[in-house]
Amino acid sequence: MTIFKHKLDEEFLTVAETKEILEELERERAADEDREMRYELARAIEHVNRFAVLDPEKSNEFVAELLELEKVDEATAYKIADLQP
């Protein structure tokens, strides 16, 4: 039996935006004492805490500036914003 998965939607996020989402999820999990945080979630939170340089608003502004450049596509703009050269 084969289960096929279809990609319904794709949205790029900066590390700063991801950090904001994961912080909210972490607060929800902390409020419920019965729910334990999975290893993968804990590692993801640790990663974004280490690598998120800008706040979400500034990172979105930076992405918008990069998208104005002729040779930068959306995926590349988000990756550059995450790396902050």
PDB file of N, CA, C and O in Angstrom:
ATOM      1  N   MET A   1       0.846  -1.178   0.000  1.00  0.00           N
ATOM      2  CA  MET A   1       0.000   0.000   0.000  1.00  0.00           C
ATOM      3  C   MET A   1       0.894   1.245   0.000  1.00  0.00           C
ATOM      4  O   MET A   1       1.805   1.370   0.818  1.00  0.00           O
ATOM      5  N   THR A   2       0.624   2.127  -0.899  1.00  0.00           N
ATOM      6  CA  THR A   2       1.401   3.355  -1.024  1.00  0.00           C
ATOM      7  C   THR A   2       0.529   4.543  -0.644  1.00  0.00           C
ATOM      8  O   THR A   2      -0.604   4.684  -1.102  1.00  0.00           O
ATOM      9  N   ILE A   3       1.083   5.373   0.188  1.00  0.00           N
ATOM     10  CA  ILE A   3       0.374   6.590   0.576  1.00  0.00           C
ATOM     11  C   ILE A   3       1.068   7.755  -0.120  1.00  0.00           C
ATOM     12  O   ILE A   3       2.259   7.995   0.078  1.00  0.00           O
ATOM     13  N   PHE A   4       0.319   8.457  -0.918  1.00  0.00           N
ATOM     14  CA  PHE A   4       0.867   9.612  -1.622  1.00  0.00           C
ATOM     15  C   PHE A   4       0.550  10.874  -0.848  1.00  0.00           C
ATOM     16  O   PHE A   4      -0.559  11.054  -0.345  1.00  0.00           O
ATOM     17  N   LYS A   5       1.519  11.724  -0.764  1.00  0.00           N
ATOM     18  CA  LYS A   5       1.321  13.012  -0.114  1.00  0.00           C
ATOM     19  C   LYS A   5       1.456  14.099  -1.161  1.00  0.00           C
ATOM     20  O   LYS A   5       2.394  14.106  -1.958  1.00  0.00           O
ATOM     21  N   HIS A   6       0.523  14.998  -1.144  1.00  0.00           N
ATOM     22  CA  HIS A   6       0.536  16.104  -2.093  1.00  0.00           C
ATOM     23  C   HIS A   6       0.863  17.389  -1.357  1.00  0.00           C
ATOM     24  O   HIS A   6       0.371  17.636  -0.256  1.00  0.00           O
ATOM     25  N   LYS A   7       1.683  18.187  -1.969  1.00  0.00           N
ATOM     26  CA  LYS A   7       2.000  19.489  -1.401  1.00  0.00           C
ATOM     27  C   LYS A   7       0.836  20.421  -1.712  1.00  0.00           C
ATOM     28  O   LYS A   7       0.567  20.724  -2.874  1.00  0.00           O
ATOM     29  N   LEU A   8       0.148  20.873  -0.666  1.00  0.00           N
ATOM     30  CA  LEU A   8      -1.005  21.736  -0.854  1.00  0.00           C
ATOM     31  C   LEU A   8      -0.618  23.199  -0.963  1.00  0.00           C
ATOM     32  O   LEU A   8      -1.230  23.961  -1.712  1.00  0.00           O
ATOM     33  N   ASP A   9       0.403  23.587  -0.209  1.00  0.00           N
ATOM     34  CA  ASP A   9       0.789  24.986  -0.175  1.00  0.00           C
ATOM     35  C   ASP A   9       2.253  25.070   0.228  1.00  0.00           C
ATOM     36  O   ASP A   9       2.777  24.182   0.901  1.00  0.00           O
ATOM     37  N   GLU A  10       2.893  26.127  -0.184  1.00  0.00           N
ATOM     38  CA  GLU A  10       4.280  26.349   0.189  1.00  0.00           C
ATOM     39  C   GLU A  10       4.446  27.815   0.542  1.00  0.00           C
ATOM     40  O   GLU A  10       4.050  28.703  -0.213  1.00  0.00           O
ATOM     41  N   GLU A  11       5.032  28.049   1.690  1.00  0.00           N
ATOM     42  CA  GLU A  11       5.242  29.419   2.151  1.00  0.00           C
ATOM     43  C   GLU A  11       6.633  29.497   2.763  1.00  0.00           C
ATOM     44  O   GLU A  11       6.997  28.668   3.597  1.00  0.00           O
ATOM     45  N   PHE A  12       7.396  30.474   2.357  1.00  0.00           N
ATOM     46  CA  PHE A  12       8.726  30.662   2.908  1.00  0.00           C
ATOM     47  C   PHE A  12       8.631  31.497   4.182  1.00  0.00           C
ATOM     48  O   PHE A  12       7.849  32.443   4.267  1.00  0.00           O
ATOM     49  N   LEU A  13       9.445  31.126   5.169  1.00  0.00           N
ATOM     50  CA  LEU A  13       9.520  31.863   6.424  1.00  0.00           C
ATOM     51  C   LEU A  13      10.981  32.135   6.738  1.00  0.00           C
ATOM     52  O   LEU A  13      11.863  31.343   6.406  1.00  0.00           O
ATOM     53  N   THR A  14      11.216  33.256   7.376  1.00  0.00           N
ATOM     54  CA  THR A  14      12.562  33.514   7.870  1.00  0.00           C
ATOM     55  C   THR A  14      12.715  32.808   9.210  1.00  0.00           C
ATOM     56  O   THR A  14      11.730  32.380   9.813  1.00  0.00           O
ATOM     57  N   VAL A  15      13.940  32.691   9.665  1.00  0.00           N
ATOM     58  CA  VAL A  15      14.187  32.065  10.962  1.00  0.00           C
ATOM     59  C   VAL A  15      13.509  32.874  12.067  1.00  0.00           C
ATOM     60  O   VAL A  15      13.019  32.301  13.040  1.00  0.00           O
ATOM     61  N   ALA A  16      13.478  34.189  11.926  1.00  0.00           N
ATOM     62  CA  ALA A  16      12.839  35.042  12.931  1.00  0.00           C
ATOM     63  C   ALA A  16      11.338  34.771  13.018  1.00  0.00           C
ATOM     64  O   ALA A  16      10.777  34.723  14.113  1.00  0.00           O
ATOM     65  N   GLU A  17      10.689  34.594  11.868  1.00  0.00           N
ATOM     66  CA  GLU A  17       9.258  34.281  11.866  1.00  0.00           C
ATOM     67  C   GLU A  17       9.008  32.898  12.464  1.00  0.00           C
ATOM     68  O   GLU A  17       8.040  32.693  13.197  1.00  0.00           O
ATOM     69  N   THR A  18       9.884  31.964  12.145  1.00  0.00           N
ATOM     70  CA  THR A  18       9.768  30.614  12.691  1.00  0.00           C
ATOM     71  C   THR A  18       9.946  30.641  14.199  1.00  0.00           C
ATOM     72  O   THR A  18       9.253  29.928  14.925  1.00  0.00           O
ATOM     73  N   LYS A  19      10.873  31.464  14.670  1.00  0.00           N
ATOM     74  CA  LYS A  19      11.099  31.583  16.111  1.00  0.00           C
ATOM     75  C   LYS A  19       9.843  32.073  16.808  1.00  0.00           C
ATOM     76  O   LYS A  19       9.483  31.564  17.870  1.00  0.00           O
ATOM     77  N   GLU A  20       9.178  33.048  16.226  1.00  0.00           N
ATOM     78  CA  GLU A  20       7.950  33.586  16.805  1.00  0.00           C
ATOM     79  C   GLU A  20       6.870  32.499  16.903  1.00  0.00           C
ATOM     80  O   GLU A  20       6.187  32.391  17.922  1.00  0.00           O
ATOM     81  N   ILE A  21       6.719  31.707  15.858  1.00  0.00           N
ATOM     82  CA  ILE A  21       5.727  30.633  15.843  1.00  0.00           C
ATOM     83  C   ILE A  21       6.068  29.565  16.880  1.00  0.00           C
ATOM     84  O   ILE A  21       5.191  29.095  17.604  1.00  0.00           O
ATOM     85  N   LEU A  22       7.341  29.186  16.949  1.00  0.00           N
ATOM     86  CA  LEU A  22       7.745  28.149  17.893  1.00  0.00           C
ATOM     87  C   LEU A  22       7.662  28.623  19.340  1.00  0.00           C
ATOM     88  O   LEU A  22       7.378  27.823  20.231  1.00  0.00           O
ATOM     89  N   GLU A  23       7.905  29.910  19.590  1.00  0.00           N
ATOM     90  CA  GLU A  23       7.750  30.439  20.949  1.00  0.00           C
ATOM     91  C   GLU A  23       6.303  30.330  21.408  1.00  0.00           C
ATOM     92  O   GLU A  23       6.034  29.984  22.558  1.00  0.00           O
ATOM     93  N   GLU A  24       5.375  30.626  20.507  1.00  0.00           N
ATOM     94  CA  GLU A  24       3.957  30.508  20.836  1.00  0.00           C
ATOM     95  C   GLU A  24       3.597  29.046  21.122  1.00  0.00           C
ATOM     96  O   GLU A  24       2.871  28.757  22.073  1.00  0.00           O
ATOM     97  N   LEU A  25       4.097  28.147  20.310  1.00  0.00           N
ATOM     98  CA  LEU A  25       3.843  26.723  20.507  1.00  0.00           C
ATOM     99  C   LEU A  25       4.451  26.242  21.821  1.00  0.00           C
ATOM    100  O   LEU A  25       3.851  25.431  22.526  1.00  0.00           O
ATOM    101  N   GLU A  26       5.627  26.735  22.143  1.00  0.00           N
ATOM    102  CA  GLU A  26       6.293  26.359  23.390  1.00  0.00           C
ATOM    103  C   GLU A  26       5.487  26.838  24.599  1.00  0.00           C
ATOM    104  O   GLU A  26       5.374  26.122  25.594  1.00  0.00           O
ATOM    105  N   ARG A  27       4.927  28.050  24.513  1.00  0.00           N
ATOM    106  CA  ARG A  27       4.087  28.555  25.611  1.00  0.00           C
ATOM    107  C   ARG A  27       2.843  27.692  25.796  1.00  0.00           C
ATOM    108  O   ARG A  27       2.446  27.403  26.924  1.00  0.00           O
ATOM    109  N   GLU A  28       2.231  27.282  24.690  1.00  0.00           N
ATOM    110  CA  GLU A  28       1.056  26.418  24.773  1.00  0.00           C
ATOM    111  C   GLU A  28       1.399  25.083  25.423  1.00  0.00           C
ATOM    112  O   GLU A  28       0.647  24.581  26.258  1.00  0.00           O
ATOM    113  N   ARG A  29       2.526  24.516  25.041  1.00  0.00           N
ATOM    114  CA  ARG A  29       2.942  23.229  25.611  1.00  0.00           C
ATOM    115  C   ARG A  29       3.301  23.371  27.088  1.00  0.00           C
ATOM    116  O   ARG A  29       3.038  22.465  27.879  1.00  0.00           O
ATOM    117  N   ALA A  30       3.899  24.499  27.466  1.00  0.00           N
ATOM    118  CA  ALA A  30       4.277  24.706  28.863  1.00  0.00           C
ATOM    119  C   ALA A  30       3.047  24.863  29.747  1.00  0.00           C
ATOM    120  O   ALA A  30       3.075  24.488  30.919  1.00  0.00           O
ATOM    121  N   ALA A  31       1.970  25.414  29.197  1.00  0.00           N
ATOM    122  CA  ALA A  31       0.742  25.594  29.971  1.00  0.00           C
ATOM    123  C   ALA A  31       0.071  24.261  30.275  1.00  0.00           C
ATOM    124  O   ALA A  31      -0.596  24.129  31.302  1.00  0.00           O
ATOM    125  N   ASP A  32       0.234  23.288  29.415  1.00  0.00           N
ATOM    126  CA  ASP A  32      -0.359  21.968  29.599  1.00  0.00           C
ATOM    127  C   ASP A  32       0.716  21.028  30.139  1.00  0.00           C
ATOM    128  O   ASP A  32       1.599  20.599  29.396  1.00  0.00           O
ATOM    129  N   GLU A  33       0.641  20.712  31.421  1.00  0.00           N
ATOM    130  CA  GLU A  33       1.676  19.910  32.066  1.00  0.00           C
ATOM    131  C   GLU A  33       1.724  18.475  31.551  1.00  0.00           C
ATOM    132  O   GLU A  33       2.758  17.815  31.652  1.00  0.00           O
ATOM    133  N   ASP A  34       0.620  17.991  31.004  1.00  0.00           N
ATOM    134  CA  ASP A  34       0.571  16.610  30.524  1.00  0.00           C
ATOM    135  C   ASP A  34       1.259  16.426  29.178  1.00  0.00           C
ATOM    136  O   ASP A  34       1.669  15.317  28.834  1.00  0.00           O
ATOM    137  N   ARG A  35       1.387  17.504  28.420  1.00  0.00           N
ATOM    138  CA  ARG A  35       2.013  17.398  27.097  1.00  0.00           C
ATOM    139  C   ARG A  35       3.510  17.609  27.210  1.00  0.00           C
ATOM    140  O   ARG A  35       3.979  18.640  27.693  1.00  0.00           O
ATOM    141  N   GLU A  36       4.230  16.634  26.766  1.00  0.00           N
ATOM    142  CA  GLU A  36       5.677  16.710  26.786  1.00  0.00           C
ATOM    143  C   GLU A  36       6.177  17.222  25.434  1.00  0.00           C
ATOM    144  O   GLU A  36       5.601  16.900  24.394  1.00  0.00           O
ATOM    145  N   MET A  37       7.222  18.002  25.449  1.00  0.00           N
ATOM    146  CA  MET A  37       7.768  18.530  24.212  1.00  0.00           C
ATOM    147  C   MET A  37       8.616  17.448  23.545  1.00  0.00           C
ATOM    148  O   MET A  37       9.498  16.862  24.173  1.00  0.00           O
ATOM    149  N   ARG A  38       8.343  17.195  22.279  1.00  0.00           N
ATOM    150  CA  ARG A  38       9.097  16.186  21.546  1.00  0.00           C
ATOM    151  C   ARG A  38      10.517  16.668  21.297  1.00  0.00           C
ATOM    152  O   ARG A  38      10.796  17.867  21.291  1.00  0.00           O
ATOM    153  N   TYR A  39      11.394  15.715  21.094  1.00  0.00           N
ATOM    154  CA  TYR A  39      12.805  16.006  20.874  1.00  0.00           C
ATOM    155  C   TYR A  39      13.002  16.938  19.677  1.00  0.00           C
ATOM    156  O   TYR A  39      13.775  17.893  19.747  1.00  0.00           O
ATOM    157  N   GLU A  40      12.301  16.655  18.584  1.00  0.00           N
ATOM    158  CA  GLU A  40      12.457  17.446  17.369  1.00  0.00           C
ATOM    159  C   GLU A  40      12.049  18.896  17.595  1.00  0.00           C
ATOM    160  O   GLU A  40      12.695  19.818  17.095  1.00  0.00           O
ATOM    161  N   LEU A  41      10.974  19.090  18.350  1.00  0.00           N
ATOM    162  CA  LEU A  41      10.506  20.442  18.646  1.00  0.00           C
ATOM    163  C   LEU A  41      11.516  21.178  19.521  1.00  0.00           C
ATOM    164  O   LEU A  41      11.804  22.352  19.288  1.00  0.00           O
ATOM    165  N   ALA A  42      12.046  20.497  20.513  1.00  0.00           N
ATOM    166  CA  ALA A  42      13.044  21.117  21.388  1.00  0.00           C
ATOM    167  C   ALA A  42      14.290  21.518  20.597  1.00  0.00           C
ATOM    168  O   ALA A  42      14.853  22.588  20.827  1.00  0.00           O
ATOM    169  N   ARG A  43      14.720  20.666  19.671  1.00  0.00           N
ATOM    170  CA  ARG A  43      15.888  20.985  18.847  1.00  0.00           C
ATOM    171  C   ARG A  43      15.599  22.147  17.899  1.00  0.00           C
ATOM    172  O   ARG A  43      16.465  22.991  17.668  1.00  0.00           O
ATOM    173  N   ALA A  44      14.388  22.192  17.352  1.00  0.00           N
ATOM    174  CA  ALA A  44      14.021  23.293  16.455  1.00  0.00           C
ATOM    175  C   ALA A  44      14.019  24.614  17.212  1.00  0.00           C
ATOM    176  O   ALA A  44      14.494  25.625  16.695  1.00  0.00           O
ATOM    177  N   ILE A  45      13.492  24.613  18.426  1.00  0.00           N
ATOM    178  CA  ILE A  45      13.469  25.820  19.251  1.00  0.00           C
ATOM    179  C   ILE A  45      14.895  26.258  19.582  1.00  0.00           C
ATOM    180  O   ILE A  45      15.217  27.445  19.528  1.00  0.00           O
ATOM    181  N   GLU A  46      15.732  25.302  19.919  1.00  0.00           N
ATOM    182  CA  GLU A  46      17.133  25.613  20.206  1.00  0.00           C
ATOM    183  C   GLU A  46      17.821  26.226  18.979  1.00  0.00           C
ATOM    184  O   GLU A  46      18.596  27.174  19.106  1.00  0.00           O
ATOM    185  N   HIS A  47      17.537  25.687  17.810  1.00  0.00           N
ATOM    186  CA  HIS A  47      18.134  26.184  16.568  1.00  0.00           C
ATOM    187  C   HIS A  47      17.716  27.624  16.280  1.00  0.00           C
ATOM    188  O   HIS A  47      18.567  28.468  16.003  1.00  0.00           O
ATOM    189  N   VAL A  48      16.420  27.912  16.342  1.00  0.00           N
ATOM    190  CA  VAL A  48      15.978  29.274  16.022  1.00  0.00           C
ATOM    191  C   VAL A  48      16.443  30.271  17.069  1.00  0.00           C
ATOM    192  O   VAL A  48      16.708  31.427  16.740  1.00  0.00           O
ATOM    193  N   ASN A  49      16.548  29.850  18.316  1.00  0.00           N
ATOM    194  CA  ASN A  49      17.060  30.757  19.340  1.00  0.00           C
ATOM    195  C   ASN A  49      18.522  31.111  19.076  1.00  0.00           C
ATOM    196  O   ASN A  49      18.962  32.221  19.378  1.00  0.00           O
ATOM    197  N   ARG A  50      19.253  30.185  18.523  1.00  0.00           N
ATOM    198  CA  ARG A  50      20.664  30.427  18.244  1.00  0.00           C
ATOM    199  C   ARG A  50      20.868  31.271  16.985  1.00  0.00           C
ATOM    200  O   ARG A  50      21.769  32.110  16.947  1.00  0.00           O
ATOM    201  N   PHE A  51      20.048  31.062  15.960  1.00  0.00           N
ATOM    202  CA  PHE A  51      20.332  31.659  14.660  1.00  0.00           C
ATOM    203  C   PHE A  51      19.429  32.813  14.246  1.00  0.00           C
ATOM    204  O   PHE A  51      19.695  33.443  13.222  1.00  0.00           O
ATOM    205  N   ALA A  52      18.391  33.112  14.982  1.00  0.00           N
ATOM    206  CA  ALA A  52      17.528  34.244  14.622  1.00  0.00           C
ATOM    207  C   ALA A  52      18.231  35.538  15.018  1.00  0.00           C
ATOM    208  O   ALA A  52      18.396  35.828  16.203  1.00  0.00           O
ATOM    209  N   VAL A  53      18.641  36.305  14.025  1.00  0.00           N
ATOM    210  CA  VAL A  53      19.400  37.529  14.263  1.00  0.00           C
ATOM    211  C   VAL A  53      18.468  38.733  14.372  1.00  0.00           C
ATOM    212  O   VAL A  53      18.599  39.541  15.291  1.00  0.00           O
ATOM    213  N   LEU A  54      17.536  38.850  13.442  1.00  0.00           N
ATOM    214  CA  LEU A  54      16.624  39.989  13.393  1.00  0.00           C
ATOM    215  C   LEU A  54      15.268  39.626  13.982  1.00  0.00           C
ATOM    216  O   LEU A  54      14.961  38.452  14.193  1.00  0.00           O
ATOM    217  N   ASP A  55      14.462  40.652  14.243  1.00  0.00           N
ATOM    218  CA  ASP A  55      13.073  40.381  14.607  1.00  0.00           C
ATOM    219  C   ASP A  55      12.285  40.158  13.314  1.00  0.00           C
ATOM    220  O   ASP A  55      12.769  40.508  12.237  1.00  0.00           O
ATOM    221  N   PRO A  56      11.084  39.587  13.397  1.00  0.00           N
ATOM    222  CA  PRO A  56      10.334  39.245  12.179  1.00  0.00           C
ATOM    223  C   PRO A  56      10.054  40.427  11.254  1.00  0.00           C
ATOM    224  O   PRO A  56      10.096  40.273  10.034  1.00  0.00           O
ATOM    225  N   GLU A  57       9.771  41.593  11.809  1.00  0.00           N
ATOM    226  CA  GLU A  57       9.466  42.755  10.973  1.00  0.00           C
ATOM    227  C   GLU A  57      10.683  43.173  10.146  1.00  0.00           C
ATOM    228  O   GLU A  57      10.575  43.422   8.945  1.00  0.00           O
ATOM    229  N   LYS A  58      11.829  43.246  10.801  1.00  0.00           N
ATOM    230  CA  LYS A  58      13.045  43.657  10.093  1.00  0.00           C
ATOM    231  C   LYS A  58      13.470  42.614   9.061  1.00  0.00           C
ATOM    232  O   LYS A  58      13.958  42.959   7.984  1.00  0.00           O
ATOM    233  N   SER A  59      13.284  41.353   9.393  1.00  0.00           N
ATOM    234  CA  SER A  59      13.657  40.322   8.423  1.00  0.00           C
ATOM    235  C   SER A  59      12.741  40.365   7.205  1.00  0.00           C
ATOM    236  O   SER A  59      13.199  40.137   6.085  1.00  0.00           O
ATOM    237  N   ASN A  60      11.448  40.654   7.404  1.00  0.00           N
ATOM    238  CA  ASN A  60      10.534  40.786   6.262  1.00  0.00           C
ATOM    239  C   ASN A  60      10.886  42.001   5.408  1.00  0.00           C
ATOM    240  O   ASN A  60      10.794  41.944   4.182  1.00  0.00           O
ATOM    241  N   GLU A  61      11.286  43.093   6.044  1.00  0.00           N
ATOM    242  CA  GLU A  61      11.726  44.273   5.297  1.00  0.00           C
ATOM    243  C   GLU A  61      12.967  43.948   4.463  1.00  0.00           C
ATOM    244  O   GLU A  61      13.079  44.356   3.306  1.00  0.00           O
ATOM    245  N   PHE A  62      13.883  43.217   5.064  1.00  0.00           N
ATOM    246  CA  PHE A  62      15.103  42.829   4.362  1.00  0.00           C
ATOM    247  C   PHE A  62      14.780  41.930   3.165  1.00  0.00           C
ATOM    248  O   PHE A  62      15.362  42.088   2.092  1.00  0.00           O
ATOM    249  N   VAL A  63      13.855  40.991   3.352  1.00  0.00           N
ATOM    250  CA  VAL A  63      13.434  40.114   2.253  1.00  0.00           C
ATOM    251  C   VAL A  63      12.803  40.941   1.141  1.00  0.00           C
ATOM    252  O   VAL A  63      13.067  40.703  -0.037  1.00  0.00           O
ATOM    253  N   ALA A  64      11.972  41.911   1.508  1.00  0.00           N
ATOM    254  CA  ALA A  64      11.327  42.763   0.499  1.00  0.00           C
ATOM    255  C   ALA A  64      12.372  43.541  -0.300  1.00  0.00           C
ATOM    256  O   ALA A  64      12.251  43.679  -1.517  1.00  0.00           O
ATOM    257  N   GLU A  65      13.394  44.047   0.383  1.00  0.00           N
ATOM    258  CA  GLU A  65      14.469  44.759  -0.315  1.00  0.00           C
ATOM    259  C   GLU A  65      15.218  43.826  -1.267  1.00  0.00           C
ATOM    260  O   GLU A  65      15.571  44.212  -2.381  1.00  0.00           O
ATOM    261  N   LEU A  66      15.453  42.607  -0.818  1.00  0.00           N
ATOM    262  CA  LEU A  66      16.157  41.647  -1.667  1.00  0.00           C
ATOM    263  C   LEU A  66      15.324  41.257  -2.884  1.00  0.00           C
ATOM    264  O   LEU A  66      15.867  41.050  -3.969  1.00  0.00           O
ATOM    265  N   LEU A  67      14.015  41.157  -2.707  1.00  0.00           N
ATOM    266  CA  LEU A  67      13.143  40.774  -3.820  1.00  0.00           C
ATOM    267  C   LEU A  67      13.068  41.858  -4.889  1.00  0.00           C
ATOM    268  O   LEU A  67      12.720  41.581  -6.037  1.00  0.00           O
ATOM    269  N   GLU A  68      13.395  43.092  -4.512  1.00  0.00           N
ATOM    270  CA  GLU A  68      13.423  44.176  -5.494  1.00  0.00           C
ATOM    271  C   GLU A  68      14.603  44.034  -6.459  1.00  0.00           C
ATOM    272  O   GLU A  68      14.586  44.580  -7.561  1.00  0.00           O
ATOM    273  N   LEU A  69      15.611  43.303  -6.034  1.00  0.00           N
ATOM    274  CA  LEU A  69      16.762  43.066  -6.907  1.00  0.00           C
ATOM    275  C   LEU A  69      16.359  42.106  -8.025  1.00  0.00           C
ATOM    276  O   LEU A  69      15.565  41.188  -7.820  1.00  0.00           O
ATOM    277  N   GLU A  70      16.906  42.330  -9.179  1.00  0.00           N
ATOM    278  CA  GLU A  70      16.482  41.594 -10.375  1.00  0.00           C
ATOM    279  C   GLU A  70      16.809  40.100 -10.327  1.00  0.00           C
ATOM    280  O   GLU A  70      16.002  39.281 -10.764  1.00  0.00           O
ATOM    281  N   LYS A  71      17.957  39.744  -9.812  1.00  0.00           N
ATOM    282  CA  LYS A  71      18.420  38.356  -9.904  1.00  0.00           C
ATOM    283  C   LYS A  71      18.164  37.529  -8.651  1.00  0.00           C
ATOM    284  O   LYS A  71      18.666  36.410  -8.547  1.00  0.00           O
ATOM    285  N   VAL A  72      17.405  38.043  -7.710  1.00  0.00           N
ATOM    286  CA  VAL A  72      17.155  37.308  -6.471  1.00  0.00           C
ATOM    287  C   VAL A  72      15.720  36.798  -6.473  1.00  0.00           C
ATOM    288  O   VAL A  72      14.769  37.579  -6.511  1.00  0.00           O
ATOM    289  N   ASP A  73      15.579  35.468  -6.430  1.00  0.00           N
ATOM    290  CA  ASP A  73      14.232  34.906  -6.360  1.00  0.00           C
ATOM    291  C   ASP A  73      13.798  34.796  -4.895  1.00  0.00           C
ATOM    292  O   ASP A  73      14.575  35.096  -3.988  1.00  0.00           O
ATOM    293  N   GLU A  74      12.568  34.367  -4.674  1.00  0.00           N
ATOM    294  CA  GLU A  74      11.993  34.374  -3.324  1.00  0.00           C
ATOM    295  C   GLU A  74      12.748  33.452  -2.368  1.00  0.00           C
ATOM    296  O   GLU A  74      13.077  33.854  -1.252  1.00  0.00           O
ATOM    297  N   ALA A  75      13.020  32.243  -2.788  1.00  0.00           N
ATOM    298  CA  ALA A  75      13.716  31.291  -1.915  1.00  0.00           C
ATOM    299  C   ALA A  75      15.101  31.803  -1.536  1.00  0.00           C
ATOM    300  O   ALA A  75      15.524  31.672  -0.387  1.00  0.00           O
ATOM    301  N   THR A  76      15.798  32.380  -2.493  1.00  0.00           N
ATOM    302  CA  THR A  76      17.134  32.915  -2.231  1.00  0.00           C
ATOM    303  C   THR A  76      17.075  34.109  -1.291  1.00  0.00           C
ATOM    304  O   THR A  76      17.933  34.253  -0.420  1.00  0.00           O
ATOM    305  N   ALA A  77      16.082  34.959  -1.454  1.00  0.00           N
ATOM    306  CA  ALA A  77      15.934  36.127  -0.580  1.00  0.00           C
ATOM    307  C   ALA A  77      15.733  35.694   0.870  1.00  0.00           C
ATOM    308  O   ALA A  77      16.329  36.271   1.780  1.00  0.00           O
ATOM    309  N   TYR A  78      14.906  34.692   1.082  1.00  0.00           N
ATOM    310  CA  TYR A  78      14.673  34.211   2.445  1.00  0.00           C
ATOM    311  C   TYR A  78      15.929  33.571   3.021  1.00  0.00           C
ATOM    312  O   TYR A  78      16.220  33.739   4.205  1.00  0.00           O
ATOM    313  N   LYS A  79      16.666  32.848   2.207  1.00  0.00           N
ATOM    314  CA  LYS A  79      17.893  32.216   2.685  1.00  0.00           C
ATOM    315  C   LYS A  79      18.939  33.264   3.047  1.00  0.00           C
ATOM    316  O   LYS A  79      19.630  33.126   4.056  1.00  0.00           O
ATOM    317  N   ILE A  80      19.061  34.302   2.239  1.00  0.00           N
ATOM    318  CA  ILE A  80      20.005  35.383   2.542  1.00  0.00           C
ATOM    319  C   ILE A  80      19.606  36.080   3.835  1.00  0.00           C
ATOM    320  O   ILE A  80      20.464  36.406   4.656  1.00  0.00           O
ATOM    321  N   ALA A  81      18.310  36.311   4.023  1.00  0.00           N
ATOM    322  CA  ALA A  81      17.840  36.958   5.250  1.00  0.00           C
ATOM    323  C   ALA A  81      18.147  36.097   6.469  1.00  0.00           C
ATOM    324  O   ALA A  81      18.445  36.622   7.542  1.00  0.00           O
ATOM    325  N   ASP A  82      18.076  34.790   6.310  1.00  0.00           N
ATOM    326  CA  ASP A  82      18.389  33.892   7.425  1.00  0.00           C
ATOM    327  C   ASP A  82      19.874  33.903   7.760  1.00  0.00           C
ATOM    328  O   ASP A  82      20.255  33.847   8.929  1.00  0.00           O
ATOM    329  N   LEU A  83      20.705  33.974   6.734  1.00  0.00           N
ATOM    330  CA  LEU A  83      22.150  33.911   6.946  1.00  0.00           C
ATOM    331  C   LEU A  83      22.744  35.239   7.384  1.00  0.00           C
ATOM    332  O   LEU A  83      23.757  35.258   8.083  1.00  0.00           O
ATOM    333  N   GLN A  84      22.134  36.348   6.986  1.00  0.00           N
ATOM    334  CA  GLN A  84      22.611  37.686   7.334  1.00  0.00           C
ATOM    335  C   GLN A  84      24.104  37.855   7.090  1.00  0.00           C
ATOM    336  O   GLN A  84      24.888  37.902   8.038  1.00  0.00           O
ATOM    337  N   PRO A  85      24.504  37.945   5.816  1.00  0.00           N
ATOM    338  CA  PRO A  85      25.936  38.091   5.517  1.00  0.00           C
ATOM    339  C   PRO A  85      26.483  39.427   6.002  1.00  0.00           C
ATOM    340  O   PRO A  85      27.669  39.708   5.829  1.00  0.00           O
TER     341      PRO A  85
END
